[in-house]
Amino acid sequence: METDSQKHGMFWDVVEGRVPPPPAAVLLGWELLGIDLEQGTIEVAFTAGDQFTNPMGVIQGGFLAAMLDDTLGPALVATLPPNQFAPTLDLHVQFLRPARPGRLVGRGRIVQRGREVCFLAGELIDSEGVPVAVATATVRIQTVRR
């Protein structure tokens, strides 16, 4: 069960409107759909606009990678204390099929959590429920000094 102490920090400040969202999240149309802190899972949505398309009319892979990074990272960051963050050290993306403009849903999870290094995984699903890309990431928990 979530406690008030779990709802503080960079992630929760954005979700609860105490601070504006990062510009990258705004650009991607990031929206929290659900989170389970005990299971280490998250579900978010993105709005992939026409401005994200390549000459073939599908979403350019770099935008899909950014969406996956903005899915996986928050699965862990939501569980960290206010003075910690977890930058991505490595992001491995596999593109499964073309993604069209519209709503994409990201599902992320903590695979293994260490004291400093954590492993994350997730996927992006299109409006028909079909995975368009999957990713794994390695992140490092760091203390933020302000």
Secondary structure, 3 states (H helix, E strand, C coil): CCCHHHHCCHHHHHHCCCCCCCHHHHHHCCEEEEEECCCCEEEEEEEECHHHECCCCCECHHHHHHHHHHHHHHHHHCCCCCCEECCEEEEEEEECCCCCCEEEEEEEEEEEECCCEEEEEEEEECCCCCEEEEEEEEEECEECCC
